[in-house]
Amino acid sequence: MKDKVLQLSEEDIVAAMKSLHGYIDVTPGDFKEIYLLALKHAVERLSRSLTARDVMTRDVHTVFADAPLSEAAALMAERGVSGLPVVDAERKVLGVISEKDFLSGLAEGRARSFMGLLSACLESAQCVSAELSRLRAGDLMSRPPVCIRESTPVAEIGALFSERNINRAPVTDEDGRLRGIVSRGDILSAMDRVFACQFPEREP
C-alpha cells in the first residue's frame, strides 16, 4: 500500500470547484470550503482505488468445521479476535464463527450482545445450554459465508459490511480458498496510515 497515498490532485480541486454554486470570490472561507470538498473527493477516489489486497490480514487464524466450540473460543481469546473463518481441509471457506454466534448460541438465539445474554440468563434457571458444549464450530457458524476477492474495492467492502451488518469478510480466490481476511479495523488502520502519510506531524 506504499503507493496509495492521499494527495489532492487537480481533478479533486476541479471537482470541488464544480460543487460550488455561483461566483467564486476566493476568501479564506471559500478556500476552506474548496479544500474540504477537494479532500472529500480525494478520500472517495482513494477508497475506490484501495482494494482488499491492500488492507487485508494475510496471516489468518482458522478452525475446521468439526473443531469443538471450546477450541474455537480458546483460539479467539488467545489471538484477541472476535471471529474466525471456518474452513475445510483444502482451506475453502465454509462459514464464519464470531462472538455474535456464541452469544446467540448461549442464549438460544435470544441475544446478540453481552447485555442480551445477561438478560436471557437472568430470566432462566440455566445460562448455558448443556447441548452447546457438544456442538462443533460448523454447527454454530454463520453460513453461507460473505466472501470477497482481493480486487474488491474498499468502498464496496465498507458498503457490504453496513448492508450485511458484519465486521469481517474472508478474502478468497476463484476456487473459494482462503487468501486473507478484511475487518472494519483493517480498513480504519489503512485509512489512518494514508492520512498519516498525507499529514505528518510537524516538528515543534
N, C-alpha and C positions, 0 to 999 in steps of 0.2 A: 504494500500500500504506500510505498515511499513516493510514488509519482502522483498520488491522489492528495493534492494539497489545495485547500480552499483559497483561491485567488480571484479577485474581481477582474473580469475581462471586459473588453469593450462591449461585448454582447450583453453582459449584465448591466452595464451603465445605460446602453441604449434601451434595453427592456425596461429599466427603471424609469427612464425619462418618458417613455411611451405610456407608462402607467399614470403619469401625472396629467391632469387636465388643465387646459388653459395656458396662458403665457407664463414662462418660467423666468422669474427675476431671482437671480442666484444670490439669495441671502443666506446667512448661516442656517436658518430654519429650513430653507429649500434644499440646501446642500445635505443637511442631515436626513431629510426625507428621501432624497435621491439615493444617498448612501445606504439607508436601511432597506429600501426597495431593491437596490442592486445586490446587497448582501443576501436578502431573501432569495433572489433569483439564483445567486451562486450556490447557496445551500441546496436548493431544489435540483439544480443541474448536477451538483456533486452526488446527491443521493441517487440520481438516476445512473451515474457513471460507476459508483461503487457497487460491487456485486457480493454475493455470498462468499465467493472465493477470497475477497479482500478482507473480510471480517470474521470468517468462521473459525471456530476452535477445531484443530485437526486431531489433537490427542483426546479422543472421546472415550469416556468410560461407558461400558455397556453391560447388559446382563442377557442371559439366554432366557427363552420363554419358560423353560422348566426350572429355572432357579427359584429357590424358596423366597418368599417375601422378606424373610429375615435377612437374607443375603443382599437383596436389593436395597433394603433400608439401611443396612450397615454400610454399604458402599456409598450411598448418597450422603450419609452422615460423615463418613471418613473423608470424602472428597469435597464436601461443602457444596454440593449441587442439589437442586430441587427437582431434577428429572433425569431419566436415563432412557436412551433408545433400547428397545428390546429387539435382539437380532437372532438369526438362526446361525448354523454352523458356517454358512457362506457369507456372513455379515450382511445379509439382506435384512432391511428394517421391517419388523412385523408390527411394531407399535411403539408407544412411549409410555413409560410409567413415571408418574410425578407425585408430588406431595398431595395434590388435589385428589388423585386416585386413592391414595392411602386414607385421606380424610373421609372420602365418600365411602370407602370400604369399612372403615372403623365405625362410622355412624349409620351403616346400612343405607347409604345413598341420601341421607338427610342433611349432610354437612359438606360445604365446600370451603370452609375456613376453620381455624382453630377454635374460634368462639362458637361456631356452629357445632363443632364436635363436642365442645364442653357442654353446650345446651342439651344436645342429644344424650350425653352421658348422664347429666343431672336428672333427666326425665325417665331414665331406665335403671333397672337394677344392676345391669352389667354393661360396662362401657365397651369392651372389646368382645366381639363375637368369637366363640371358640372355633368356628368354621374358618375364620380369617387366617389363623396360624397354619392351616393345612393348604392354603392356596399357594399358587405359583405366580411368578411375575406375569406370565401370559394370561392368567385368569383376571388380573386386575388392571392390566394396561389399557390405555385408550387406543382404539383402533377403528378404522384404518388410520395409519399414521399420516400426518400432514407433512409431506416432504417437499424439499426444494432442490433445485440444481445449483451448481457452482456459478452459473451465469445469471441467476435470478438477481435483479437489481434490489438494492437495499430498500428503496422506496416501496417496491412491491412487497418485500418481506414485512415491513412495518405495517402496511395495509392489511396483509394476511393475518398478522398477529392480532390486530384490532378486530378484524372480521370474525375470526375463529375463537377469540378470547383465549389465546395460548401465549406462552412465554418463550417457546423454543421450537425449532424445527430441524430435524435431521437433514443433512445435505447428502444426496445420493447420486450415483451415476445412472446411466440409462438402464442398467440391469437391477437397480434398486439396492445396490450395495452401498454401505455407509462410507462417506468420504470425510465428514465433519459434522458440526452442529453449529447453528446460529441461535443465540439467545438475545433477548432485549438488551442484556448487559453488554454483549459483544458489539451491538450497534451503537450504544451510547459511548462505549470506550473508544470505538473507531472515530466517532464524531468529535470526541474530546481531543483525540490526538491530532485530528485535522485542524481544529481551532487553535490548538497549542502551537502548531507549526505556523499558522497564519498570524497569530497574535502572541508572539513570545513576550515573556516578561521583560520589562525594561530594567536595566541596571540602575540603581539609585544614583 
